[in-house]
Amino acid sequence: MGPGGIATIIAASALIPISLAIGYAIVRVGRLIDEVQKTLKSVNRIVSTAENFTEKVTGSITGLVEKNAGLLKIIGSLIGALAGKKFGRSEREHE
């Protein structure tokens, strides 16, 4: 066997650990990607649930406002009037 044959064997032997390290890195990156995908699926489920909940609450509030619009206007006016009286008294007391 000549010097070229021995050099080829040495080079091939040196490439084995490098190829094993690259293969290990690929496996680890694949597992990391799988974990990220699982996390994203969980986040998507949470966001979807929150969106559904928000839609239900918004629908309920909208229905309440539509059914009781007059009553809510009266309550708002009363609260505004009471708040105005309260602020008026406190300003007079400071003078």
N, C-alpha and C positions, 0 to 999 in steps of 0.2 A: 504494500500500500504506500502511495506516495504522500508527499507533504500536503497536497490538495485534499486528499481523502481524509486525513486526520483533522485538518482544519474544518472540513465540512461536518464531521462528527462533533467536534467541539462546539461549532456554531449551532447545530441542531440541539445539542444538550443544553446550551444556554437559552435557547428559545422556549424550552419546555416550561420552566418556572414563569417566564413572562406570559406565556399563553394561559397558564393556570391562573395567574393573577388577573389577567384581563377577563377570563371567564367568571371568576369569583366576583369581580366588580360588576359585571353585567347582571349576574344573579341578584346582587344586593340592590342595584338600581331598579331592577324589575320589582323586587319586594317593596321598595320605597314607593314606587309609582302605584302599586296596588294599595298600600296604606293610604296614600293621598286620595286615591279614588274612593276608598271606603269612607274617608272623612268627608269628602265632597258630597257623597250620597247622603250621609247623615245630615250635613248642613242643609242640603236641598230639601230633605224631609222636614227639618225644623222650620225652614223658611216657608215651605208650602203650608204647613200647619198654621203658622202665624198669619199667613195671608188669608187662609180660610176663616180663622177666628176673627180677623179684622173685618172681613166682608160681612160676617154674621153680626158683629157688633154695630157696624155702620148701617146695615139693613134694619136692625132693631131700633137704633136711634132715629133713623130717617122715618120709619113707621110711626114712632112715638111723636115726632115733631109734626108729621102730616096730620095725624089724628087729633092732636091737642094743640094746634097752632094758636088758637085764640087764648086758651088758658095760659100757655107759655108767654104770650105777649103781656097778659095781665100780670103774671108773676114777675116778669122782667121790669115792667113799669113800677110795680110796688117796690122791688129791690132798688131800682134807681132812685125812687122818691125817698126811701129810707136812707140810702147812702148820701143823697144830697142834704138831707136834714142833719145827718151826723156830721158831715164835713162843715156845714154852715155853723153849727154850734161850736165846733172846735176852733174855727177861725175867729169867732166872736169872743171866745174866752181868752184867746191869746192877745187881743187888742187892749 
